[in-house]
Amino acid sequence: MTRKKSGFLTFIFSLIPGAGEMYMGFFKQGISIMCIFFGLIAMSSYLLMGPMMFLLPVIWFYSFFHVHNLRALNDEEFYAIEDKFLFNFDEQAIKEQFGTEKTRKILASILIFWGAFALWDTFAESVFGILETLGVQTSWIYGILNDVPRTVFSIAIIVVGVYLIKGKRKELSQMEEIEDKNI
């Protein structure tokens, strides 16, 4: 059972995304927020995609105000809150969600891209080492090869966005057809 904590320490811990929730006793929520926050930093740094970091203040403010809203609840409301992950980790829900062929393909594609980026980085470093020992100027090659993972990732984001827009447009047109038939 969670219990309310000191206001000063709540404030101090709320400055680190997820730590305030964990201090308040909501470990699953805290771990979820912390993983999202620091995972986003790691992913954007690894892929050299600084603009992704614009989400960091949003996550930080969410965590900060979430902790203070928890602290402001009366005892009855506070004790009624269930500590759960931000994402559903229920085994049955995971089987249902990832059991579909489409979802498995999407997840597989993401993992393949991620693995390909890691291999590319290793491959590029090996190639540069070999070329430098042969006396070849590698700065321009490094620039090109270093940008490939970021370019591929950016193209993948655009493709997914276009796919989502087309899917939504198709869904809306189907809904309009159904409404026209009903009229």
Order of alpha helices (4+ residues) and beta strands (2+ residues): alpha-alpha-alpha-alpha-alpha-alpha-alpha-alpha
